Amino acid sequence: LVFLDKKHKVDVREESPENLYARVADFLHILGYKSNYDAEFQQGLVSGEKRVVHPVLHWLLTNLEGLKKKAYLANFLVSLEVPEDFLKDETMVQFWQQYKELQAQFKNTHATLEQQKVNS
């Protein structure tokens, strides 16, 4: 996971099982890993059970190039969670709208760049 996103460079021995699962499962979900993410999956992932970890590793390694791009884009396109109470403030609403506009601008710029790469 560190290869795809440096924020996963943590010592898992120092991390609580709950935080480990939340961090890894959230990232796998963002990348598009198909799982039910139930208690059995959670326990298997946290304890390193082969029946859970091996399919995840296989999926990561066989899709690595595409996942690098997805992980990069996720840094910019996954929306922040903002509590509803914050969005009652007019200034916060303006910042939120600006944030969403910048995301859309990034998306368009990236798509244009990708198209230019294909055409050259």
N, C-alpha and C positions, 0 to 999 in steps of 0.2 A: 504493500500500500504506500510505503514511503516513496517508491519510484513514481507513483502517480500524484502524490500530494505530500509535501514535506511536513504538514502538520500532524502526520501519523508517525513521526519520528519521536516516539515516547518509549520509555522503559515500561513494558507491560507488567513487570514485577512490582512496580510502584503504583500501578493504576488499579482502582477498584474494579471488580468484575462488571458492575453496573455501568461504570464510565467506559470501560473497554467495549462492552457490547453496544452501548449507545453510539459511540464514535464509529465503530466498524460497520454496524448495521446501517447507520444513516448514510455512510459513504457508499456502501454496496447498493443501497436503495437508489441513491442519486445516480450511480453508474448504470443502473438498470438490471441488477442481479435479480432474477426471478426466484422468490422464496416466499413462504408464508410467514416467515419471521416469528414463528410461534415460540412457546416456552422450550420446546425440544430443540429447536434450532438455536435459540439463545444459549441454552446450557451446553450444547455441543460446540458452539463457536467459542464460548468463554473457556471451556475446559480443553479445547484443542482436539476434540474427537475426530478421528480420521473420516468417518462417514459424513461429517459436516464440512470439515476443513478441506478435504481433498477436492470435492466438487467446486468449492469456491475458488481454490487455487487453479484448478483446471480452467475454469471459466475466465479468470483473470489473465492467465498466461496465454490462452488461445485467442483472446481478444485485446491484447495489450495495446496495440497501436491505436485502435479506435477508442479505447478507454483513456489513453493519454489525452486525446483531444477532448473527450467528455469531461474529464477531471479538470482540465484547464478552463473550459467554458463554464463549468459549474461554479468556479470561483467568482464569476461575474454575473451569472444568470439565475442562480438560486436565490430567491428573494429572502430578505431578512424577515424574521418574525417580529412584528411590532404589535404590542398590546393595543387592543381597541381603544383603551382609555387615552393613549398617546395621540391617536388620530382624531381626537375631539378638539385638539389644539390646532388653530388655523396655521400657525407657523410649521408645525409638524406635518400637516397635510401638504403644505407647499413643498417641504423637503421630500416627502414621500413621492409626490408627483414628479419632482425633479429627478429623484432616484430612478423611478420607473422609466422616465424619458431617456435617461443616460443608459439604462439597460437596453432599451430598444435601439438607441443609436449604436451601441456596441455590437448588438446582434446584426444590424444592417451592415456595419463596417466589416465585421468578420465575414459575413456572407459574401460581400463584394470581394474581399481579399481571397477567399476560397475560390470564387469563380474565376478570378484573374489567374490563380495558380493552375486551374484546370485548362484555361485557354492559352496559357503560354507554353 
